[in-house]
Amino acid sequence: MARPTIRDVARRAGVSIATVSRALNEKGDIRPETRARVQEAADALGYVADPAARALVTHRTHVVGVVVGDNAGHRDLSLIFFGKVLAAIARRLGGAHYEALLMQVEDLPARPLDAAIVIGMDGDEPLVVECAKRVPVVGVDVLIDGPDTAFVGSDHAAGVRLALAHLHALGHRRVAHVAGAVNTVAGRVRLDTFAQEAARLGLEVPAEYLRRGDFSSASGYREACAVLALDDPPTAIVAASDLMALAVLQAVWDSGVSPGRDVAVIGFDDIEAAALAHPPLTTIRQDRQELGTLAAQRALELISKPASTRRETVVPVELVVRASTAR
């Protein structure tokens, strides 16, 4: 099938080739309705101007940098969860003829970009703040100050409330939390919400039940062993990530009791391994594809229509009940 040309766009939109060129390159005195008609014709035909030529006119690179945080030194673990997010980002940007370039945070200031997407890191990172002064930046679970920034994240608070409501309904009253890295939005919101919601439900949560991890399996195992060794251990544990929750399951087994029957365990994320655990893990499912798609969409909007871009997008979560929680 022949690649559509600018002449095809002009014919479909009912305008001259020169008008198409000015409209698509955002140059010249073009009426808004004409520009919209040309863009609709180009989208319908799948027309894409030669990237190099268009970059010379628009001064755009058609590259969006993507940076994944190192998760307190565990960047490989971040990619276990964020792999689907990255794939969705690449698909949405590719559909708009943009390239998603996976980068290190230290490379942000040096590379010419049209926008950046940063994932699962500290929004106060100096290089991210510096980048946000130059180009639009979207944070996935990252709050960033800047003139053209947007936030996309899951409803972490709702997820914790779902987990605690489920445990409360099963009769659990002594519930512990193994928290993620509190320098991240996800870790901080989940920990704060756990404390608030547990108090509202009248659950017994002494200070020893609030354990600080960093989303890694090692921290999950370490903190679960500590809380299970207490004189009055919890009957349920909510972990701030599935990787930690899987390690919590092992810690429960190693303590000589059975997860699910003696100690309920809930994770957060619903990674692929959650359903394969022993016992299968109850968790809070995040829509990773939607997170990635919306992050890319917000980046594209900040590039082309910053004034009308939605600056905060919260994606719903759901409780997935499996055998690691029982009455």
C-alpha positions as CSV (number, residue, x, y, z in Angstrom):
1,M,0.0,0.0,0.0
2,A,1.4,3.4,-1.0
3,R,2.4,5.8,1.7
4,P,-0.1,8.8,1.8
5,T,1.3,12.0,0.5
6,I,0.7,15.7,1.3
7,R,-1.2,15.9,-1.9
8,D,-3.6,13.2,-0.6
9,V,-4.2,15.2,2.6
10,A,-4.8,18.4,0.6
11,R,-7.4,16.6,-1.6
12,R,-9.2,15.0,1.4
13,A,-9.3,18.3,3.3
14,G,-10.2,20.4,0.3
15,V,-7.4,22.8,0.6
16,S,-4.1,23.6,-1.2
17,I,-0.8,21.7,-0.6
18,A,0.6,25.0,0.8
19,T,-2.2,25.2,3.3
20,V,-1.6,21.6,4.5
21,S,2.1,22.4,5.0
22,R,1.4,25.5,7.0
23,A,-1.3,23.8,9.1
24,L,0.7,20.7,10.0
25,N,3.9,22.6,10.7
26,E,1.9,25.2,12.8
27,K,3.1,28.1,10.6
28,G,1.3,30.9,9.0
29,D,-2.1,32.5,9.5
30,I,-4.4,29.5,9.3
31,R,-7.9,29.5,10.7
32,P,-8.4,27.1,13.6
33,E,-11.2,25.2,11.8
34,T,-9.0,24.8,8.7
35,R,-6.1,23.6,10.8
36,A,-8.4,21.1,12.5
37,R,-9.8,19.8,9.2
38,V,-6.3,19.3,7.8
39,Q,-5.2,17.5,10.9
40,E,-8.2,15.2,10.8
41,A,-7.5,14.4,7.2
42,A,-3.9,13.6,8.0
43,D,-4.9,11.4,10.9
44,A,-7.5,9.6,8.8
45,L,-5.0,8.8,6.1
46,G,-2.1,8.0,8.4
47,Y,0.0,10.7,6.9
48,V,3.4,11.5,8.5
49,A,5.7,14.1,7.2
50,D,9.4,13.2,6.8
51,P,10.7,13.4,10.3
52,A,13.9,15.1,9.5
53,A,12.2,17.7,7.3
54,R,9.5,18.3,9.9
55,A,12.0,18.7,12.7
56,L,13.7,21.5,10.8
57,V,10.4,23.4,10.5
58,T,8.9,22.7,13.9
59,H,12.2,22.5,15.9
60,R,10.9,19.2,17.4
61,T,12.9,16.0,17.8
62,H,9.9,13.7,18.0
63,V,11.7,12.0,20.9
64,V,10.3,11.6,24.4
65,G,12.9,10.5,27.1
66,V,11.7,7.9,29.6
67,V,13.5,7.4,32.9
68,V,12.8,4.7,35.5
69,G,13.9,5.3,39.0
70,D,16.3,2.9,40.7
71,N,13.9,2.0,43.6
72,A,16.5,2.6,46.3
73,G,19.2,0.8,44.3
74,H,16.9,-1.9,42.9
75,R,16.3,-0.6,39.4
76,D,15.9,-4.2,38.1
77,L,13.0,-4.7,40.5
78,S,11.4,-1.5,39.3
79,L,11.4,-2.8,35.7
80,I,9.6,-6.0,36.8
81,F,6.5,-3.8,37.6
82,F,7.1,-1.0,35.1
83,G,7.9,-3.2,32.1
84,K,4.2,-3.1,31.0
85,V,4.0,0.6,31.7
86,L,7.1,1.1,29.4
87,A,5.6,-1.0,26.6
88,A,2.3,0.9,26.7
89,I,4.2,4.2,26.6
90,A,6.2,3.1,23.6
91,R,3.0,1.9,21.8
92,R,1.1,5.2,22.3
93,L,4.0,7.4,21.4
94,G,4.8,5.2,18.3
95,G,1.2,5.6,17.2
96,A,1.8,9.4,17.2
97,H,5.1,8.9,15.4
98,Y,7.2,9.7,18.4
99,E,10.1,7.7,19.7
100,A,10.3,6.6,23.4
101,L,13.9,6.7,24.4
102,L,14.8,4.8,27.7
103,M,17.4,7.0,29.5
104,Q,19.4,7.4,32.7
105,V,18.4,10.4,34.7
106,E,21.9,11.9,34.3
107,D,21.4,12.0,30.6
108,L,18.2,14.2,30.7
109,P,19.9,17.6,30.6
110,A,22.2,16.7,27.6
111,R,19.7,15.1,25.1
112,P,17.4,17.2,22.9
113,L,13.9,16.0,23.7
114,D,10.3,17.2,23.1
115,A,9.2,15.9,26.5
116,A,10.2,13.4,29.2
117,I,8.4,10.8,31.3
118,V,9.8,9.9,34.7
119,I,8.7,6.8,36.6
120,G,8.8,5.8,40.2
121,M,11.4,8.2,41.5
122,D,11.8,11.3,43.7
123,G,10.3,14.3,42.1
124,D,12.9,16.5,43.9
125,E,15.7,14.9,42.0
126,P,17.8,17.9,40.8
127,L,18.2,16.6,37.2
128,V,14.5,16.1,36.9
129,V,13.7,19.5,38.2
130,E,16.3,21.0,35.7
131,C,14.7,19.0,32.9
132,A,11.2,20.3,33.8
133,K,12.5,23.9,33.3
134,R,13.3,23.1,29.6
135,V,10.7,20.6,28.4
136,P,7.3,19.2,29.4
137,V,7.6,16.4,32.0
138,V,5.1,13.7,33.0
139,G,5.6,11.9,36.3
140,V,4.2,8.4,36.7
141,D,3.8,8.3,40.5
142,V,6.1,11.3,40.6
143,L,5.1,14.8,41.6
144,I,7.2,17.4,39.7
145,D,7.3,21.2,39.9
146,G,7.5,22.9,36.6
147,P,5.6,25.1,34.1
148,D,4.5,22.2,31.9
149,T,4.2,19.1,34.1
150,A,1.6,16.4,34.7
151,F,1.0,13.6,37.1
152,V,-0.3,10.1,36.3
153,G,-0.7,7.5,39.1
154,S,-2.8,4.7,40.5
155,D,-5.3,5.4,43.3
156,H,-3.0,4.1,46.1
157,A,-5.2,5.3,48.9
158,A,-8.2,3.5,47.5
159,G,-6.1,0.3,47.1
160,V,-5.1,0.3,50.8
161,R,-8.7,1.0,51.9
162,L,-9.8,-2.0,49.8
163,A,-7.1,-4.2,51.4
164,L,-8.0,-3.2,54.9
165,A,-11.8,-3.5,54.3
166,H,-11.2,-7.0,53.0
167,L,-9.2,-8.1,56.0
168,H,-11.6,-6.4,58.4
169,A,-14.5,-8.3,56.9
170,L,-12.6,-11.6,57.3
171,G,-12.3,-10.8,61.1
172,H,-8.7,-9.6,61.3
173,R,-8.0,-7.0,63.9
174,R,-4.2,-7.1,64.2
175,V,-2.8,-6.0,60.9
176,A,0.7,-4.9,60.1
177,H,2.1,-3.0,57.1
178,V,5.4,-3.5,55.3
179,A,5.8,-0.1,53.7
180,G,7.6,0.8,50.5
181,A,10.2,3.6,50.1
182,V,8.6,6.6,51.6
183,N,10.4,9.1,49.4
184,T,8.1,7.9,46.6
185,V,4.5,8.9,46.1
186,A,3.4,5.2,46.2
187,G,5.2,4.3,49.4
188,R,4.3,7.5,51.2
189,V,0.6,7.5,50.3
190,R,0.1,3.8,51.1
191,L,1.8,4.1,54.5
192,D,-0.2,7.2,55.4
193,T,-3.5,5.8,54.3
194,F,-2.8,2.5,56.1
195,A,-2.4,4.3,59.4
196,Q,-5.5,6.5,58.9
197,E,-7.8,3.7,57.7
198,A,-6.6,1.2,60.3
199,A,-7.5,3.8,63.0
200,R,-10.9,4.4,61.4
201,L,-11.7,0.7,61.4
202,G,-10.5,0.3,65.0
203,L,-7.7,-2.1,64.1
204,E,-4.8,-2.8,66.5
205,V,-1.7,-1.3,65.0
206,P,1.1,-0.7,67.5
207,A,4.2,1.1,66.2
208,E,6.0,-2.2,65.8
209,Y,3.4,-3.2,63.1
210,L,4.5,-0.4,60.8
211,R,7.7,-1.6,59.1
212,R,9.8,0.4,56.6
213,G,10.9,-1.4,53.5
214,D,11.9,-0.2,50.0
215,F,9.7,-2.3,47.7
216,S,12.3,-5.0,47.4
217,S,11.8,-8.7,48.3
218,A,14.8,-8.5,50.7
219,S,13.2,-5.8,52.7
220,G,9.8,-7.6,52.6
221,Y,11.4,-10.7,54.1
222,R,13.4,-8.9,56.7
223,E,10.5,-6.8,58.0
224,A,8.0,-9.7,57.9
225,C,10.4,-11.8,60.0
226,A,10.7,-8.9,62.5
227,V,7.0,-8.4,62.9
228,L,6.2,-12.1,63.1
229,A,8.8,-12.5,65.9
230,L,6.9,-10.1,68.2
231,D,5.3,-11.5,71.3
232,D,1.9,-10.5,69.9
233,P,2.3,-10.9,66.1
234,P,-0.3,-9.7,63.6
235,T,-2.8,-12.0,62.0
236,A,-2.5,-10.2,58.7
237,I,0.2,-8.3,56.8
238,V,-0.4,-5.8,54.0
239,A,2.8,-5.3,51.9
240,A,3.3,-2.2,49.7
241,S,4.4,-4.3,46.7
242,D,3.9,-7.8,45.4
243,L,7.6,-8.4,45.5
244,M,7.6,-7.7,49.2
245,A,4.4,-9.7,49.7
246,L,5.9,-12.8,48.0
247,A,8.8,-12.5,50.5
248,V,6.3,-12.1,53.3
249,L,4.7,-15.4,52.3
250,Q,8.1,-17.1,52.6
251,A,8.7,-15.4,56.0
252,V,5.4,-16.8,57.2
253,W,6.3,-20.3,56.1
254,D,9.7,-20.0,57.7
255,S,8.1,-18.9,61.0
256,G,6.3,-22.2,61.2
257,V,2.8,-21.2,60.3
258,S,0.7,-21.2,57.2
259,P,0.1,-18.0,55.0
260,G,-3.6,-17.7,54.2
261,R,-4.7,-19.9,57.1
262,D,-2.7,-18.5,60.0
263,V,-1.5,-15.2,58.7
264,A,-3.3,-13.4,55.8
265,V,-1.0,-11.6,53.3
266,I,-2.0,-8.9,50.7
267,G,0.3,-7.4,48.1
268,F,0.0,-4.4,45.8
269,D,0.5,-4.4,42.0
270,D,-0.7,-7.9,40.7
271,I,2.5,-8.8,38.9
272,E,2.5,-12.1,37.0
273,A,4.1,-14.0,39.8
274,A,1.3,-13.1,42.3
275,A,-1.1,-15.8,40.9
276,L,1.7,-18.4,40.9
277,A,2.7,-18.0,44.5
278,H,2.1,-20.6,47.2
279,P,-0.6,-19.8,48.2
280,P,-1.7,-17.5,45.3
281,L,-1.5,-13.9,46.5
282,T,-4.4,-11.6,47.2
283,T,-3.4,-8.2,45.9
284,I,-4.4,-4.8,44.6
285,R,-4.2,-4.7,40.8
286,Q,-2.9,-1.7,39.1
287,D,-3.7,-1.1,35.4
288,R,-0.2,-0.8,34.1
289,Q,-1.2,-0.6,30.5
290,E,-3.5,2.3,31.3
291,L,-0.8,4.1,33.3
292,G,1.6,3.9,30.4
293,T,-0.9,4.9,27.8
294,L,-2.1,7.9,29.8
295,A,1.4,9.0,30.6
296,A,2.3,9.0,26.9
297,Q,-1.0,10.8,26.1
298,R,-0.3,13.5,28.6
299,A,3.2,14.0,27.2
300,L,1.8,14.4,23.7
301,E,-0.8,16.9,25.0
302,L,1.9,18.9,26.9
303,I,3.9,19.1,23.6
304,S,1.0,20.3,21.4
305,K,-1.7,21.7,23.7
306,P,-0.2,22.5,27.2
307,A,-2.9,25.0,28.2
308,S,-5.6,22.3,28.0
309,T,-3.7,19.3,29.3
310,R,-5.1,17.6,32.4
311,R,-2.5,18.0,35.0
312,E,-3.5,15.1,37.4
313,T,-4.8,11.7,36.4
314,V,-5.6,9.0,38.9
315,V,-6.2,5.5,37.6
316,P,-8.6,3.2,39.6
317,V,-7.3,0.0,41.2
318,E,-9.1,-3.3,42.1
319,L,-8.9,-6.0,44.8
320,V,-8.0,-9.4,43.5
321,V,-8.8,-12.1,46.1
322,R,-6.8,-15.3,46.2
323,A,-5.9,-17.9,48.7
324,S,-3.4,-15.8,50.8
325,T,-6.3,-14.3,52.6
326,A,-8.8,-16.5,54.4
327,R,-11.4,-16.1,57.2
